[in-house]
Amino acid sequence: MRTTTEIKRTLARVANMALNGEIDTKTANTIILACNAILGAIRTDEQQKKIDELEVLLSGIK
């Protein structure tokens, strides 16, 4: 689970498994919490990359 697309697929699969009784809700919740933590980390990394790019652009203007 390295990309948002992979995480979305995982969440959909876990939801379907929980709905079909293939996985217990406690396990499903644990996986969903982990996915949310990973998504948060990905968002933070993406924001930092954008900030870094803007800083480079601004330093070139000065």
Secondary structure, DSSP 8 states (H G I E B T S, - for coil): --SHHHHHHHHHHHHHHHHTTSS-HHHHHHHHHHHHHHHHHHHHHHHHHHHHHHHHHHHHH-
